[in-house]
Amino acid sequence: MVKGKLARASLFLLGLSVLLLVLLTALESALTGMPPLMERLATFLMLVLPAAVGAVLGVLSLARAEGRAWMAVSGIVLNTIFALFHLMIILFAG
């Protein structure tokens, strides 16, 4: 069995979220005609959801005691910070 499989998936989802953030920022000019609700939904689906799933995978990795606890903890902390930051942007930015 591969050690830290869920922890690796958690960190992979963090990397995917960061990549999607870069793409969303680079292509922001193409989204100018989009209604604000659709823009918030796209931001939620592309940034918040993968990071939240990554945090859950990190918790599952710790619960299963897969080893490499540092990977699981770093996945939990970084994904949670990333998800909460972008969730606050969605909720409070006009």
MIDOSE-1310 file (N, C-alpha, C; in nm, 2 decimals, decimal comma, always signed):
residues 94
mvkg	+0,08/-0,12/+0,00/+0,00/+0,00/+0,00/+0,09/+0,13/+0,00; +0,05/+0,22/-0,07/+0,12/+0,35/-0,08/+0,09/+0,43/+0,04; +0,20/+0,48/+0,10/+0,18/+0,56/+0,22/+0,15/+0,70/+0,18; +0,05/+0,76/+0,25/+0,02/+0,90/+0,23/-0,06/+0,93/+0,10
klar	-0,13/+0,83/+0,06/-0,21/+0,85/-0,07/-0,31/+0,96/-0,06; -0,38/+0,97/+0,05/-0,48/+1,07/+0,07/-0,41/+1,21/+0,09; -0,30/+1,21/+0,16/-0,23/+1,33/+0,19/-0,18/+1,39/+0,06; -0,12/+1,30/-0,03/-0,08/+1,34/-0,16/-0,19/+1,40/-0,24
aslf	-0,30/+1,34/-0,24/-0,42/+1,39/-0,31/-0,46/+1,53/-0,26; -0,45/+1,54/-0,13/-0,48/+1,67/-0,06/-0,39/+1,78/-0,11; -0,26/+1,75/-0,12/-0,17/+1,85/-0,17/-0,18/+1,88/-0,32; -0,22/+1,77/-0,39/-0,25/+1,78/-0,54/-0,37/+1,88/-0,56
llgl	-0,47/+1,87/-0,48/-0,59/+1,95/-0,49/-0,55/+2,10/-0,46; -0,46/+2,12/-0,36/-0,41/+2,25/-0,34/-0,34/+2,31/-0,46; -0,25/+2,23/-0,52/-0,18/+2,28/-0,64/-0,28/+2,30/-0,75; -0,38/+2,22/-0,77/-0,48/+2,25/-0,87/-0,56/+2,38/-0,84
svll	-0,59/+2,40/-0,72/-0,66/+2,53/-0,68/-0,57/+2,65/-0,72; -0,44/+2,64/-0,69/-0,35/+2,75/-0,72/-0,34/+2,77/-0,87; -0,33/+2,66/-0,94/-0,33/+2,67/-1,09/-0,46/+2,73/-1,14; -0,57/+2,69/-1,09/-0,70/+2,75/-1,14/-0,71/+2,90/-1,10
lvll	-0,65/+2,94/-0,99/-0,64/+3,08/-0,95/-0,56/+3,16/-1,05; -0,45/+3,10/-1,09/-0,36/+3,17/-1,19/-0,44/+3,18/-1,32; -0,50/+3,08/-1,36/-0,58/+3,08/-1,49/-0,70/+3,18/-1,48; -0,77/+3,18/-1,37/-0,88/+3,27/-1,35/-0,83/+3,41/-1,35
tale	-0,72/+3,44/-1,29/-0,66/+3,57/-1,29/-0,62/+3,62/-1,43; -0,56/+3,52/-1,50/-0,51/+3,56/-1,64/-0,62/+3,58/-1,74; -0,73/+3,51/-1,72/-0,84/+3,52/-1,81/-0,95/+3,60/-1,76; -0,93/+3,69/-1,66/-1,03/+3,77/-1,60/-1,09/+3,87/-1,70
salt	-1,02/+3,91/-1,79/-1,07/+4,01/-1,89/-1,18/+3,94/-1,98; -1,17/+3,82/-2,00/-1,27/+3,75/-2,07/-1,41/+3,73/-2,00; -1,40/+3,75/-1,87/-1,52/+3,73/-1,78/-1,59/+3,86/-1,75; -1,56/+3,97/-1,82/-1,62/+4,10/-1,79/-1,77/+4,11/-1,81
gmpp	-1,82/+4,04/-1,91/-1,96/+4,04/-1,94/-2,04/+3,94/-1,85; -1,98/+3,87/-1,77/-2,05/+3,76/-1,69/-2,12/+3,83/-1,58; -2,24/+3,78/-1,55/-2,32/+3,83/-1,43/-2,24/+3,80/-1,30; -2,25/+3,88/-1,20/-2,18/+3,86/-1,07/-2,21/+3,73/-1,01
lmer	-2,34/+3,68/-1,02/-2,37/+3,55/-0,96/-2,30/+3,44/-1,03; -2,29/+3,44/-1,16/-2,21/+3,34/-1,23/-2,06/+3,34/-1,20; -2,01/+3,47/-1,18/-1,87/+3,48/-1,15/-1,84/+3,42/-1,01; -1,93/+3,45/-0,92/-1,92/+3,39/-0,78/-1,93/+3,24/-0,79
latf	-2,02/+3,19/-0,86/-2,03/+3,04/-0,88/-1,91/+2,98/-0,94; -1,86/+3,04/-1,04/-1,73/+2,99/-1,10/-1,62/+2,99/-1,00; -1,61/+3,10/-0,93/-1,50/+3,11/-0,83/-1,52/+3,00/-0,72; -1,64/+2,98/-0,68/-1,66/+2,87/-0,58/-1,62/+2,74/-0,63
lmlv	-1,67/+2,71/-0,75/-1,64/+2,57/-0,81/-1,49/+2,55/-0,84; -1,42/+2,66/-0,88/-1,29/+2,65/-0,93/-1,19/+2,66/-0,81; -1,22/+2,74/-0,71/-1,12/+2,77/-0,60/-1,16/+2,71/-0,47; -1,28/+2,73/-0,43/-1,32/+2,69/-0,29/-1,34/+2,54/-0,28
lpaa	-1,42/+2,48/-0,38/-1,45/+2,34/-0,37/-1,33/+2,25/-0,37; -1,24/+2,26/-0,46/-1,12/+2,17/-0,46/-1,04/+2,18/-0,33; -1,03/+2,30/-0,28/-0,95/+2,32/-0,16/-1,02/+2,26/-0,04; -1,15/+2,27/-0,04/-1,23/+2,21/+0,07/-1,22/+2,06/+0,07
vgav	-1,23/+2,00/-0,05/-1,22/+1,86/-0,06/-1,08/+1,82/-0,02; -0,98/+1,90/-0,06/-0,84/+1,87/-0,02/-0,82/+1,87/+0,13; -0,89/+1,96/+0,20/-0,88/+1,96/+0,35/-0,94/+1,84/+0,41; -1,06/+1,80/+0,35/-1,12/+1,68/+0,40/-1,04/+1,55/+0,38
lgvl	-0,97/+1,55/+0,26/-0,88/+1,43/+0,24/-0,76/+1,43/+0,33; -0,71/+1,55/+0,37/-0,61/+1,56/+0,47/-0,65/+1,50/+0,61; -0,77/+1,54/+0,64/-0,83/+1,49/+0,77/-0,85/+1,34/+0,77; -0,90/+1,29/+0,65/-0,91/+1,14/+0,64/-0,78/+1,07/+0,64
slar	-0,68/+1,13/+0,59/-0,54/+1,07/+0,59/-0,49/+1,06/+0,74; -0,52/+1,17/+0,82/-0,48/+1,16/+0,96/-0,56/+1,06/+1,03; -0,69/+1,05/+1,00/-0,78/+0,95/+1,07/-0,74/+0,81/+1,04; -0,69/+0,78/+0,92/-0,65/+0,65/+0,88/-0,51/+0,62/+0,92
aegr	-0,44/+0,71/+0,97/-0,30/+0,70/+1,02/-0,22/+0,64/+0,90; -0,22/+0,70/+0,79/-0,15/+0,65/+0,67/+0,00/+0,67/+0,68; +0,05/+0,75/+0,78/+0,19/+0,78/+0,78/+0,20/+0,92/+0,71; +0,32/+0,97/+0,72/+0,35/+1,10/+0,67/+0,25/+1,21/+0,72
awma	+0,24/+1,22/+0,85/+0,14/+1,31/+0,91/+0,17/+1,45/+0,87; +0,30/+1,49/+0,85/+0,33/+1,62/+0,81/+0,26/+1,66/+0,68; +0,25/+1,57/+0,58/+0,19/+1,60/+0,46/+0,04/+1,62/+0,48; -0,02/+1,54/+0,56/-0,17/+1,55/+0,59/-0,19/+1,68/+0,66
vsgi	-0,11/+1,72/+0,76/-0,13/+1,84/+0,84/-0,11/+1,96/+0,75; -0,01/+1,96/+0,66/+0,01/+2,07/+0,57/-0,10/+2,09/+0,47; -0,15/+1,97/+0,42/-0,26/+1,98/+0,33/-0,39/+2,03/+0,40; -0,41/+2,00/+0,52/-0,53/+2,05/+0,59/-0,52/+2,20/+0,61
vlnt	-0,40/+2,24/+0,66/-0,38/+2,38/+0,70/-0,39/+2,47/+0,57; -0,31/+2,43/+0,47/-0,30/+2,52/+0,35/-0,43/+2,52/+0,27; -0,50/+2,40/+0,26/-0,63/+2,40/+0,19/-0,73/+2,47/+0,26; -0,73/+2,46/+0,39/-0,83/+2,54/+0,47/-0,82/+2,69/+0,46
ifal	-0,69/+2,73/+0,47/-0,67/+2,88/+0,45/-0,71/+2,92/+0,32; -0,67/+2,85/+0,21/-0,70/+2,89/+0,08/-0,85/+2,89/+0,06; -0,92/+2,79/+0,10/-1,07/+2,78/+0,08/-1,14/+2,89/+0,16; -1,10/+2,92/+0,28/-1,17/+3,02/+0,36/-1,14/+3,16/+0,31
fhlm	-1,02/+3,18/+0,26/-0,99/+3,31/+0,20/-1,07/+3,34/+0,08; -1,09/+3,25/-0,01/-1,17/+3,27/-0,13/-1,32/+3,27/-0,10; -1,36/+3,19/+0,00/-1,50/+3,20/+0,04/-1,53/+3,33/+0,10; -1,44/+3,39/+0,18/-1,47/+3,53/+0,23/-1,47/+3,63/+0,12
iilf	-1,39/+3,61/+0,02/-1,40/+3,70/-0,10/-1,53/+3,69/-0,17; -1,58/+3,57/-0,19/-1,71/+3,55/-0,25/-1,82/+3,61/-0,17; -1,82/+3,59/-0,04/-1,93/+3,64/+0,05/-1,93/+3,79/+0,07; -1,81/+3,85/+0,08/-1,81/+3,99/+0,12/-1,77/+4,09/+0,00
ag	-1,72/+4,04/-0,10/-1,68/+4,13/-0,21/-1,80/+4,16/-0,30; -1,82/+4,28/-0,34/-1,94/+4,32/-0,41/-1,91/+4,30/-0,55
